[in-house]
Amino acid sequence: MKQFPQAYLASTDALLPAAGIDKTKWAVIACDQFTADPAYWQAVQDEVDGAPSTLRITLPEIYLDETQKRVPQINACMAQYLDQGVFAPPLDGFLLIRRQTSTGVRTGLLAALDLEAYDYRAGAQAPVRATEGTILARIPPRVAIRQHAPVELPHVMVLFDDADNTVLGPLLAHESTLPVCYDFDLMQGGGHICARSVCDLKEMTALADAFAALAAPAVQGKKYGAQAAAHPLLFAVGDGNHSLATAKAVWEQKKESGAQMDDPARFAMVELVNLHDESLAFEPIHRLLLGADVQDLAGAFAAWLEQHPGPGGRQTFCLHANGRVYDFETARGAHTLPVGTLQGFLDEYLQAHPQVQIDYIHDDDALLRLAAKPGHAGFLLPPIGKDAFFAGVAQCGALPRKTFSMGVSRDKRYYLEARKIIR
């Protein structure tokens, strides 16, 4: 494993399926997708049939109630795959990944992330942080799966803010010269995926140096403010935060038990994606309130905005209810993102009005349709500006729950590459 501490990264030691393995049957979508759709997972089971597959070495969350039974079977299958040559020899490098999704071609770099640089706790000032609040109760069941697993399979997507494409741009300029590792269609409508290896030490160091340049205090201060200059934010977790938090928890346990700092569990394999990748669509998640007195709600929100100025600058809001639209504006939003300002108000309002319920709606038309029903009121939120995304995390900490949706389910990461995490 080659380490690049300037960027908190290491080479992957990636385990890819060996030659002859049907890669379409091998790669299965992230475990936290289609959790209420048993038909999807039955279709996956039917397609995999008896072939080697990551379906057998991961735990789809639709089966979480079977964790105690399935985990020993998963770990045994991992060991079997390692012993029987299902994996090719490890690749000591990075992977440049190009994935066709419903919104275009997503480009990522597969690397091992140093968990010593990651902190998911509220108020964290580490170089790698969560974008949304971590629900601690979700970690122990995942720890039970990971702590005895010989390999990890990542579905974690980590974002970096590189509007000028200084990191991956030079690599893409000679993409065609890099060796192809895999190139195939993903199952169940997942699109096409291709990966090329980046194993040259000089080139890997150049990538790490380009990442490190994004974290330079002067750059961070200019983009995100003085707090970021003192505590740079290089990477923000986009998808799979609870999986990364689990990896962190297991690593902390191993350290307490005497693990050395070169232990493979110190690192977690992730896909690094530029926030400004054209395929990344950040969709707002709207707020629907049920059982609220609309006049009381509107008056309370207007008063709250006046009483809670903050770093957000000018922000506008639209409340839809009873066929009417209520407009609000503040010159100094309480949060850098409108959704953060709104959620700050709603947390207080819902606590004071326990009879009011909240729901989170992904689609504009769905929100407007539901808000038109008697007793319903909906806040329609604007799209999230990518330029404000990292600034929000740097200045205000982890974003409010249900802040954004990053792509539809079939565009989420598939389990494909593995990595040994036990010596």
MOLINVEN-V694470 format. One line per field, one symbol per residue. psi: psi as a letter, one per 30 degrees, with the letter a starting at -180 (. if undefined). burial: 1 if it has 24 or more other ideal C-beta (glycine too) atoms within 12 Angstrom, else 0. A space follows every 50 residues. Layout:
psi = ???
burial = ???
This chain:
psi = kkkiffghlllehkjlklkfkjfefekklkfglhfgifeefeeeeeeebg lkkfefgljkffgefgeeeeeeeeeeeeeeeeeggeklkkjialkjkjkj afgajkkljklkkjffgkjflkgkglfklkflkkjfffeeeeeeeefgkf lljkgkkkkljifghfdfeeeffheffkkkeljlkllhgfakkkkkkjfk eeeeeeeeeeeeefgkeeeeeeefleeeeeikjekkkekgeeeeeeeeee eeeeefggklfgkffflkklkkkkegkffjjjkljlkkkkgkjeeeeeee eeeeeefilagfakklkkkkkhglkkklkkfikflfkeeeeeeeeeeeee efiffklklkkfkeeeeeeeffkkglkkjjkllkkeffeeeeeeegakll lhelkillefflkkkeklkkgk.
burial = 11110111111111111000101111111111110000011001001100 11111111111110000001100110110011000111011111111110 10000111111111111111000111111111110001101111111011 11111111111100011100110010010011010111111111111110 00111111011111100011001110010011111111111111111111 11010000000011111111111111101111111111110101001101 10011001011110101111100001010100111111111111110011 00000101111100001101100001111111011101111111111111 01111110111111111111100
